Amino acid sequence: MSEQQISQQDNQSPKTNDGADLVAEVRDFIATRRLLNLASLTPEGHPHASTAPFLAADGNFYLFISDLSEHAANLKAHSKASVIFNADEADTKQAFARLRVTFNVEAGMIGREVPLWQERIEQLREKFGPVMDHLKNLEDFHLFELKPSAGRYVKGFGQAYALEGMEKQVALHLKDGHKEKNSDAA
């Protein structure tokens, strides 16, 4: 096979050979985070950015948040949202190439009567400590499950990958996009 044929074949099948490794890398990175940034929609459809402590388990994200927070009302009104996990600014040498992971999510509430509620509350206590003993007894706090779908993992310049949720071992290298301006063009 010629170099040109190999190059054409590579462009036709952008799935990386190391999709499973990249997905594991994403999971490991998310495991180092305690907060996620959430983009939700207000009941009127306006965007709202916020942050919340989270738990990652079984390919989903879990938030235990109060009705007093705007994002709880937003998730009740609109189930579609987006989350982003960022590397710490102090660890980022180049702001334009900051390591980050984003996902579109579908949010739903898990009722206190469901066995999964108690399981996730116990896991949140393991992660965040005894504050959960108090919060779990407050009626205005609700457990939300965020199910990720399409996502993106950016490791740096020229290192962006499309993801298909947290469980699928697929990462597509996004090669097209950056193009230098032609200096000869007027």
N, C-alpha and C positions, 0 to 999 in steps of 0.2 A: 504494500500500500504506500502511495506517495505521501510526502509531507502535506501537500495540499489536501489530499483526501482525508488524512488524519485530522487536519485543522478543521475541515468542513464537518467531519463527524463529531468533533468536540463541540462545535457551535450548535449542532442539531440535538445533542444530548447533554444539556448543561448540568445534569445531576452529578454531584461530586462522588468520587469513589469513597470518600470518607464521610458520607452523610451521617452514619451512626456516630462517628467520632465527634462531628460538629454538634449533633444534638446532645451528646453527653457533655460536651464543653458548655453548651447553653445551660443545661441542667445544673452543672457544677457552679457556673457563674451565678445563676439565680439563687442557689442554695446559700451563697455568701451574703445575700441581701436580706434586710429586715423590713424594708419599706418598698412599696411600689408606687409609681405615679400613675394616676388614673385620669383618663379623659372620658367624661360622661356627658350626657345631655340633660339639661333642665327639663321640667315638664313642658315648658314653652319651646323646647328645641334648641336652646342656646348652649354652646359648649361651656364646659366647666372643668377646670384642672384642679386636681387635689392629690393628696398623698395619704397612704394608709398602711399600717402594719399588715402583713399577709402571711399566709402559710401556703406552701406548695406541696401538694399531695396527689398521687395518682393521676398526674398529668393536668391537674386543675389548680386554680388559685382560690384561696378562701380569705374573706374579709369578715371581721366581726366588728360591725360599726353601728353607731347610734342614729336614731331618727333625727337627732339634733344636728347631724352633719348633712350638708347639702348633697353629698354624693350618695347617701342612703336613699334620699327621696328621688334622686335622679335615676338610680338603678331600679327602683320600684316602678318608675314611670316609663323608662326606656331600657330594655334589656341589653341593647347593643352598646358596647363601650370599647375602649382601647387601654392597654397598659404598657408602660415602659419601665425597664430596669436599666439604670445607668451605672457605669463605673464611677468611682469617686473622683471628683474634680482634682483632688490632690495627687491622684495616681495617673492623671491624664496629661501626657506631654503635649499633645496637639489637640486642641478643642474641636477642630473640624473632623477629627478621626476618633473621637471618643467611643470607647466600646459601649455598645448598647444592644438591648433586645426589646423588640416590640411585638405585641400580639393584639389582634382583634379578639374580643371576648363576647360571650353571651352570658349574661348574669341571671341567676335565679336564687331565690331564698330557700334555705333549708329550715324547716320547722323544728321546734324544740322537741317535738314528739318523735322525730325520726332518729333511729339509732346512729346514723352518720353524724348528726348534730353533736352528740356527746363525744364521739370519737374525735371529731375535729376540734372541739373545745379542749379536750385533753392534750391534743398535739399543740394547740396554740399555747396552752399553759407550759408545756415543755420548752417551747421556743421563747416565750415572753415572760414567764415566771408567774409569781403569785397574784399579780394584778388581775389575772383572768379569774381568780376565785371571786373577786368582787364584781367584775364586769358581767360575768355569766348570769348573775342574779338580777341584773337590771333589765326591766321589761322593754326598754327602748332600744336595746342592742339586738341586732339580727345577724345571722350568719348567711353570707352570700357566697355562692359558688360561681366562679368565673371560669367558663370553659373556653380555652384558647383555640383559635382556628389559624387563619393565615398570620404569619409573623415574619419578622426580619431580624437577622443577626448581623450587626456591623462590627467588624474587628479592627477596621482601619481603612485607609485609602485602598480601593480596589479589592476589598475583602468584605463584600456584602453578600449575604445568603438569604434566600427566601425559605421560610420554614412552613411546615404543614402541621401546626400544633406542637404539643410537647411529646407526644407518644410515637409519632411516625418517624422512622429513621431516615428522613428525606431532607436534604438541604440542597437547594439549587443555587449555584454560584451566579450572581448577577454580574455579567461581564460588560454589557452594553450600557452606555450612559454618559460617562465623562468623555468629552471631545474638546480638544483644544481649538480655540478660535483661529481661523486661518488668517495669518497676518497680511496676506496679499489681498484679501477681500476688502472692498471699500465699504 
